[in-house]
Amino acid sequence: MKLVNYGQYESYDLGDYTVESKTWIVNNDQEHEDVFMIHAPKWYRQWKHADDYKLGRAY
């Protein structure tokens, strides 16, 4: 990621990266916990981690 200046404001440019959102509907506390502890890490691990990515890992 790189910081880009657009006149009066600055923004981070993702370059070749894309952003995707994933949504789960949960019915109770256990399903809510499973989203973060089981499902999300498995979903994120389907892609190779980019070593040049500047922020923290998704999992």
Buried (B, 14 or more C-beta within 10 A) or exposed (E): EEEEEEEEEEEEEEEEEEEEEEEEEEEEEEEEEBBEEEEBEEBEEEEEEEEEEEEEEEE
